[in-house]
Amino acid sequence: MFGFRSKGDHGVPTVLVSPKIWERYFSFVVIRNPFERLISSFSYHTASD
């Protein structure tokens, strides 16, 4: 794709890590304050070069 030919193999974590270890992993997410994101986006788009 896009002229790039890879000879490597892509492994997914569920295959690379044993199920016993995979079940012990902890997932988390960080969510940005929506109001601050709006202000940041507004400032970025209205800034002059």
Protein Blocks (a to p, Z undefined) as FASTA:
>chain_A
ZZiacfbdcddfklmpcfklmmmpccddddddfklmmmmmmmmmmpcZZ
